[in-house]
Each structure stands twice: as structure tokens, then as C-alpha cells.
Amino acid sequence: MEAPGAPVFVKGDHVEVRSDEPGFAGAWFEATILRGNPRKKRVLVEFKDLLNDDASRPLREFADVGDVRPRPPPPPPPLGPHREFAVGDKVEAFVRDGWWVGEVVGVANEARYIVRFVDGDESEIGKSGLRTSLDWIDGKWVRPPEVITSKTHDSLLLPPQEQSVVPLPFPKTPVLWRALESMEVFARFPQNPHFRPLERFSEELREGLAIAQMIGFVNLVEGMRLSRFADPLNGFMERLVVIEDLELHGFTVQGLHSHLLEMIRLKKTGEQCDWQLAELDGNEVLTHLNETNKKIVRLEESIACVQCKRSAAEERLENCTSACAKLEKEGMAMKEQMSAVKQEYDGLVTVPLMYSCV
């Protein structure tokens, strides 16, 4: 039996398909229905802008009905020459062959806007590549619920009066849901999910999967609360995927999403600083400077050693000079003595032997 509100698509319908592939969270790709399978709730689609592996023809693949929606209606004409989007607007931007969910975070000029996407990256996009983000719920296009903003973390809260009862694709087990809904996290972050994507599963599984979604929301909030700046970036990016999935099931996560994007921005800035420091450590100029400093140290050590040897040599030279002066003095004395002895001898020789013998 077809679930109430389940979309029905026929051959030739122009639709958009959400991808579950890693790296494609928050993106919708235009396609055409080629064949449906109501029993398995799957359809064969041909994408408009995506090609197969060898790029020879448009990509074709089966998609779950829960991942397919009609193409959104064209936007109404602007009422005047004013900007069509404002900071804080949730939009979809056409980049990389698909429509990617994001938020306007800046206005470059009258025709271009700065958009921050689910993964935290930002791009400048012309208004012709933007459209207001809409959700396809119960056969109607509706705007995502607004989030109250303030200067504190209360911006994560949705006011209780904005909550309304929505029909669920399964009957609730009261005792289980009372225990879940009484948890503190749901008092701080009131939720009213519709769980429409669970319609693709058998009715016996839907409540269990819905409970898993509720617990996933609790784990998300707790994980963000306990996160540390030193945690790996992958963990933050995985939470973005969780938020995207929760939003598809009707959870109000816009405030958490914005909060997480800011955490990711700071985390990426920190990692960039780490990379720049690493690049500085490996910079050739710095490496050459370090090597030059080492050579200078070695030269200074060599100079000190040479100076020490020179001092020793100078001391030896001084000793030798003193010894030479002493020897020279002694030599002069010997010469004087020798001269005196010779004179005495010569005088002795000149005396007649006869007189010397008397």
C-alpha cells in the first residue's frame, strides 16, 4: 500500500535527485524519469548534467523515491531593482553540475553574493545561479523553518510556538517516545520531525529508524558540546553529513548547522596556520640560513682553536727570544774574556825568555 503523501513519478517527469555519495551532501541534480518501479519505490533516471564514466552519454542510475523531488517552481519576478537575496537567506547555488544547499553570508554587489555551503566552503556566485531553498513536503513546496537569531547560543533554539503536529509515517509506541522526548536535549532544542524519507522502508522498520534518528540528534548535540579544538577535522565534517540527514527527516538544525560551520571555519583556520608553520620550517631559505649559522659556529670554533695555538706559539717565541738574548749576552762575555786572555798571552810572549828565567 502506498504511504500517504508518498511522491509518484512517471516516465518523462523532470525531477531533481539527491545523491548519497560522500562529498555530495546537500546537492540536488536535475534529471528525467525513464522508468518507475512503484513496488520497490525506485525509479530509473537520466541526469541532465552528469555523464557516465567515459563521458560518452548522460549518466543513468536507479534512485530511491525518497531521494527524488519535482523541480522547484521558478522564482517570482523581483518587485523592484533591489537585491533578491539577503545575508542569512538559505539558498541553493548551481555549481559543479548541481544545486547545492548553502547560506548567503555576504553581498559582493547588486548581482553577486557570497554563499557558504554545507561543508563550510564559500564561493562568490551570481544571482542567476541562485534560488531560494525549498523543501518538498506532503506534495507542497515549503520554506525551511526560520531560526531565531541572537547574540548568544540561544540562536540554536526554535521557539515552541513554531512547532506544529505533523503526521508520521508510522504509529508511535508511547512509552518509548515519552522516554525520548523527555530528554533534556529536546527541552533545549524542541523538535518536530516528519520522518518522510522513512516511507521508502517497510512500516515495521520505520519506528525503529525514527528512534535511531532521534538518538542521532542527541549524539550530535552532545558531540558538538564536548568537541575540542584539537579534535580531527574529519569528525566535524562527519557531523555536517549527520545534520544534512537529520534535516531531510524534518529536524530543525539550522542553528546547529551555522554553529558547526563556524567551528569548522575556526578549525580550518587553525590547520592552515599549522601548515604555514610547517612550510616555514621546511622553507629552503630558512634551511640555508640554519646551515650557514652552523658553519659560522664551526668557523668560530676553528678560529678559537687557531687563536689558542697562536697564543702557545707566541709564548714559545717569547721564551726562545729570551733564551737567545741570554746566550748572546753570554757569548759577548766569552768574547771579552777571550780577548783579555789573548792580550795577556801576547804580552807574555813579547817578554824575553832570559828575563823570565832570572
C-alpha positions as CSV (number, residue, x, y, z in Angstrom):
1,M,0.0,0.0,0.0
2,E,1.4,3.4,-1.0
3,A,2.2,5.6,2.0
4,P,0.2,8.8,2.4
5,G,1.9,11.7,0.8
6,A,4.5,9.5,-1.0
7,P,5.6,11.1,-4.3
8,V,4.5,9.3,-7.5
9,F,6.7,9.9,-10.6
10,V,6.1,8.7,-14.2
11,K,8.2,8.5,-17.3
12,G,9.2,11.8,-18.7
13,D,8.9,13.8,-15.4
14,H,11.6,16.4,-14.9
15,V,12.9,15.9,-11.4
16,E,15.9,16.5,-9.1
17,V,17.8,13.7,-7.4
18,R,19.7,13.9,-4.2
19,S,23.0,12.0,-4.1
20,D,24.1,9.9,-1.1
21,E,27.7,9.7,-2.3
22,P,30.4,11.1,0.0
23,G,31.2,14.7,-0.8
24,F,27.8,15.4,-2.4
25,A,25.8,16.1,0.7
26,G,23.3,19.0,0.2
27,A,23.3,18.7,-3.6
28,W,20.4,18.1,-6.0
29,F,21.0,17.1,-9.6
30,E,18.5,17.7,-12.5
31,A,17.2,14.5,-14.2
32,T,14.4,12.9,-16.2
33,I,12.4,9.9,-15.1
34,L,12.9,7.0,-17.6
35,R,11.2,4.2,-15.7
36,G,9.5,3.7,-12.3
37,N,9.2,0.7,-10.0
38,P,6.3,1.5,-7.5
39,R,6.7,-1.8,-5.7
40,K,10.3,-1.2,-4.8
41,K,9.8,2.6,-4.7
42,R,12.7,3.2,-7.1
43,V,13.0,5.0,-10.4
44,L,15.4,4.9,-13.2
45,V,16.6,8.5,-14.0
46,E,18.8,10.1,-16.7
47,F,20.8,13.1,-15.4
48,K,20.9,16.3,-17.3
49,D,24.4,17.5,-16.5
50,L,26.2,14.3,-15.2
51,L,27.9,12.0,-17.6
52,N,28.9,8.3,-17.3
53,D,32.4,7.2,-16.5
54,D,33.7,7.5,-20.1
55,A,31.8,10.8,-20.6
56,S,30.1,9.3,-23.7
57,R,26.5,9.8,-22.6
58,P,24.3,11.2,-19.8
59,L,24.6,9.2,-16.6
60,R,21.7,6.8,-15.8
61,E,21.0,5.1,-12.5
62,F,18.3,3.9,-10.2
63,A,17.3,6.2,-7.3
64,D,15.1,5.8,-4.3
65,V,11.8,7.7,-4.5
66,G,12.7,9.4,-1.2
67,D,15.8,10.9,-2.9
68,V,13.7,12.3,-5.8
69,R,11.6,15.5,-5.9
70,P,10.0,17.6,-8.6
71,R,11.9,20.5,-10.0
72,P,11.2,23.6,-7.8
73,P,9.0,26.3,-9.4
74,P,10.7,29.3,-10.9
75,P,11.1,32.3,-8.6
76,P,8.6,35.2,-8.9
77,P,9.9,38.3,-10.7
78,P,11.6,40.9,-8.4
79,L,9.3,43.7,-7.2
80,G,12.0,46.3,-8.0
81,P,15.7,46.9,-8.5
82,H,16.5,45.8,-5.0
83,R,18.7,42.8,-4.2
84,E,16.9,39.5,-4.4
85,F,18.8,37.8,-1.5
86,A,20.0,39.0,1.8
87,V,22.6,37.8,4.3
88,G,21.2,34.8,6.2
89,D,18.9,33.6,3.4
90,K,19.1,29.8,2.8
91,V,19.6,29.3,-0.9
92,E,20.6,26.7,-3.4
93,A,23.5,27.5,-5.8
94,F,24.2,25.9,-9.1
95,V,27.8,24.7,-9.0
96,R,29.5,21.5,-10.1
97,D,26.6,20.4,-12.2
98,G,24.1,20.5,-9.4
99,W,22.1,22.7,-6.9
100,W,24.0,22.8,-3.6
101,V,22.3,24.0,-0.4
102,G,24.0,26.9,1.3
103,E,23.5,30.2,3.1
104,V,24.2,33.8,1.9
105,V,26.9,35.2,4.2
106,G,27.8,38.3,2.2
107,V,26.9,40.6,-0.7
108,A,29.6,41.3,-3.2
109,N,27.5,43.7,-5.3
110,E,23.9,44.0,-6.7
111,A,24.4,40.9,-8.7
112,R,26.8,38.6,-6.8
113,Y,26.6,37.0,-3.4
114,I,29.0,35.1,-1.1
115,V,27.5,31.7,-0.3
116,R,28.7,29.3,2.4
117,F,27.9,25.6,1.7
118,V,27.3,22.7,4.0
119,D,31.0,21.7,4.1
120,G,32.0,25.2,5.2
121,D,33.5,26.3,1.8
122,E,32.5,29.7,0.4
123,S,32.0,30.9,-3.2
124,E,31.0,34.1,-4.9
125,I,28.0,33.4,-7.1
126,G,25.9,35.5,-9.5
127,K,22.2,35.8,-8.7
128,S,21.3,33.9,-11.9
129,G,22.9,30.8,-10.3
130,L,21.0,31.1,-7.0
131,R,17.5,30.2,-6.0
132,T,15.6,30.2,-2.7
133,S,16.0,26.8,-0.9
134,L,12.7,25.0,-0.6
135,D,11.7,21.6,0.9
136,W,9.2,19.2,-0.8
137,I,6.9,18.0,1.9
138,D,3.5,16.4,1.5
139,G,3.3,17.4,-2.1
140,K,4.0,21.0,-1.4
141,W,7.0,23.4,-1.6
142,V,7.7,25.0,1.7
143,R,10.5,27.2,3.0
144,P,12.8,25.7,5.6
145,P,11.8,26.8,9.2
146,E,13.3,30.0,10.3
147,V,15.7,30.1,13.3
148,I,15.6,32.9,15.9
149,T,19.0,34.6,16.0
150,S,20.5,36.5,18.9
151,K,24.0,37.3,20.2
152,T,24.1,34.1,22.3
153,H,23.9,30.4,21.8
154,D,20.1,30.7,22.2
155,S,20.1,31.2,18.4
156,L,20.1,27.4,18.2
157,L,16.7,27.3,19.7
158,L,13.4,27.2,17.8
159,P,10.5,28.8,19.8
160,P,8.0,26.2,21.0
161,Q,5.1,28.2,19.4
162,E,6.5,27.5,16.0
163,Q,6.2,23.7,16.5
164,S,3.2,22.0,15.0
165,V,1.9,18.5,14.9
166,V,2.8,16.7,11.7
167,P,1.6,13.3,10.6
168,L,4.1,10.5,10.9
169,P,4.6,7.5,8.5
170,F,4.3,5.1,11.5
171,P,2.3,4.7,14.7
172,K,4.2,5.7,17.9
173,T,4.9,3.4,20.8
174,P,4.0,5.9,23.6
175,V,6.3,4.5,26.3
176,L,9.3,4.7,24.0
177,W,8.6,8.2,22.8
178,R,7.8,9.6,26.2
179,A,11.3,8.5,27.3
180,L,12.9,10.0,24.3
181,E,11.1,13.3,24.2
182,S,11.7,13.9,28.0
183,M,15.4,14.0,27.4
184,E,17.0,17.4,28.3
185,V,18.3,17.9,24.8
186,F,14.8,18.1,23.4
187,A,13.8,20.6,26.1
188,R,16.7,22.8,24.9
189,F,16.2,22.1,21.2
190,P,12.5,21.3,20.6
191,Q,12.0,19.1,17.5
192,N,9.0,18.1,15.4
193,P,10.5,15.8,12.6
194,H,8.2,14.5,9.9
195,F,10.3,11.4,9.0
196,R,9.0,11.4,5.4
197,P,12.2,9.7,4.0
198,L,11.3,6.6,6.0
199,E,8.3,5.9,3.8
200,R,10.6,4.0,1.4
201,F,11.1,1.4,4.2
202,S,8.6,-1.2,5.3
203,E,6.2,0.0,8.0
204,E,7.7,-2.5,10.6
205,L,11.1,-0.8,10.4
206,R,10.1,2.9,10.3
207,E,9.6,3.5,14.1
208,G,13.0,1.9,14.9
209,L,14.7,4.0,12.2
210,A,13.0,7.1,13.6
211,I,14.2,6.4,17.1
212,A,17.7,6.0,15.7
213,Q,17.3,9.4,14.1
214,M,16.3,10.9,17.5
215,I,19.3,9.3,19.2
216,G,21.5,10.5,16.4
217,F,20.3,14.1,17.1
218,V,21.1,13.6,20.8
219,N,24.6,12.3,19.9
220,L,25.1,15.2,17.5
221,V,24.4,17.9,20.2
222,E,26.4,16.1,22.8
223,G,29.3,15.6,20.4
224,M,29.4,19.3,19.5
225,R,29.2,20.2,23.2
226,L,32.2,18.0,24.1
227,S,34.3,18.7,21.0
228,R,37.7,20.2,21.4
229,F,39.8,22.3,19.1
230,A,42.4,19.6,18.8
231,D,39.9,17.1,17.5
232,P,40.5,15.9,13.9
233,L,38.7,17.9,11.2
234,N,37.1,14.7,9.8
235,G,34.9,14.4,12.9
236,F,33.5,17.9,12.3
237,M,32.8,17.2,8.6
238,E,31.0,13.9,9.5
239,R,28.7,15.9,11.7
240,L,27.8,18.0,8.7
241,V,26.6,14.9,7.0
242,V,24.6,13.9,10.1
243,I,23.0,17.4,10.1
244,E,22.1,17.1,6.4
245,D,20.4,13.7,7.0
246,L,18.5,15.0,10.1
247,E,17.3,18.0,8.2
248,L,15.9,15.7,5.5
249,H,13.9,13.9,8.1
250,G,12.4,17.2,9.4
251,F,14.7,18.1,12.3
252,T,15.2,21.8,12.9
253,V,19.0,22.0,12.7
254,Q,19.7,25.4,11.0
255,G,21.1,26.9,14.2
256,L,23.3,23.8,14.9
257,H,24.4,23.9,11.3
258,S,25.5,27.5,11.5
259,H,27.2,26.9,14.8
260,L,29.1,23.8,13.4
261,L,30.1,25.8,10.3
262,E,31.7,28.4,12.5
263,M,33.5,25.7,14.4
264,I,34.8,24.2,11.1
265,R,35.9,27.7,9.9
266,L,38.0,28.1,13.0
267,K,39.3,24.6,12.8
268,K,40.3,25.1,9.2
269,T,42.0,28.4,10.1
270,G,44.0,26.6,12.8
271,E,45.0,23.9,10.4
272,Q,46.1,26.4,7.8
273,C,48.3,28.1,10.4
274,D,49.8,24.7,11.2
275,W,50.5,24.1,7.5
276,Q,52.1,27.5,7.1
277,L,54.3,26.9,10.2
278,A,55.3,23.6,8.7
279,E,56.1,25.3,5.4
280,L,58.2,27.8,7.2
281,D,60.1,25.0,8.9
282,G,60.8,23.4,5.5
283,N,61.5,26.7,3.7
284,E,64.7,26.5,1.6
285,V,65.8,30.0,2.7
286,L,65.4,29.1,6.4
287,T,67.2,25.8,5.8
288,H,70.1,27.6,4.1
289,L,70.1,30.2,6.9
290,N,70.3,27.4,9.5
291,E,73.1,25.7,7.6
292,T,75.0,29.0,7.4
293,N,74.6,29.6,11.1
294,K,76.0,26.1,11.8
295,K,79.0,26.9,9.5
296,I,79.6,30.1,11.3
297,V,79.6,28.3,14.6
298,R,82.1,25.7,13.3
299,L,84.3,28.6,11.9
300,E,84.2,30.4,15.3
301,E,85.2,27.1,17.0
302,S,88.1,26.8,14.5
303,I,89.2,30.4,15.0
304,A,89.2,29.9,18.7
305,C,91.4,26.8,18.3
306,V,93.8,28.7,16.0
307,Q,93.9,31.6,18.4
308,C,94.8,29.1,21.2
309,K,97.6,27.6,19.1
310,R,98.8,31.1,18.2
311,S,99.0,32.1,21.9
312,A,101.0,29.0,22.6
313,A,103.4,29.7,19.7
314,E,103.8,33.3,20.8
315,E,104.7,32.2,24.3
316,R,107.2,29.7,22.9
317,L,108.6,32.5,20.7
318,E,109.0,34.8,23.6
319,N,110.8,32.1,25.6
320,C,113.1,31.5,22.6
321,T,113.8,35.2,22.3
322,S,114.7,35.5,26.0
323,A,117.0,32.4,25.7
324,C,118.6,33.9,22.6
325,A,119.3,37.2,24.3
326,K,120.8,35.4,27.3
327,L,123.0,33.3,25.0
328,E,124.0,36.4,23.1
329,K,125.0,38.1,26.4
330,E,127.0,35.1,27.5
331,G,128.6,35.0,24.1
332,M,129.7,38.6,24.4
333,A,131.2,37.9,27.8
334,M,133.1,34.9,26.5
335,K,134.4,37.0,23.6
336,E,135.6,39.7,26.1
337,Q,137.2,37.1,28.2
338,M,138.8,35.5,25.2
339,S,140.1,38.9,24.1
340,A,141.6,39.6,27.5
341,V,143.3,36.2,27.6
342,K,144.7,36.7,24.2
343,Q,146.1,40.1,25.1
344,E,147.7,38.7,28.2
345,Y,149.2,35.9,26.1
346,D,150.6,38.3,23.6
347,G,152.1,40.3,26.3
348,L,153.7,37.3,27.8
349,V,155.2,36.3,24.5
350,T,156.9,39.6,24.0
351,V,158.8,39.4,27.3
352,P,162.5,37.9,26.7
353,L,162.8,34.5,28.0
354,M,166.0,35.4,29.6
355,Y,164.3,37.8,31.9
356,S,161.6,35.4,32.6
357,C,164.2,32.8,33.6
358,V,166.2,35.1,36.0
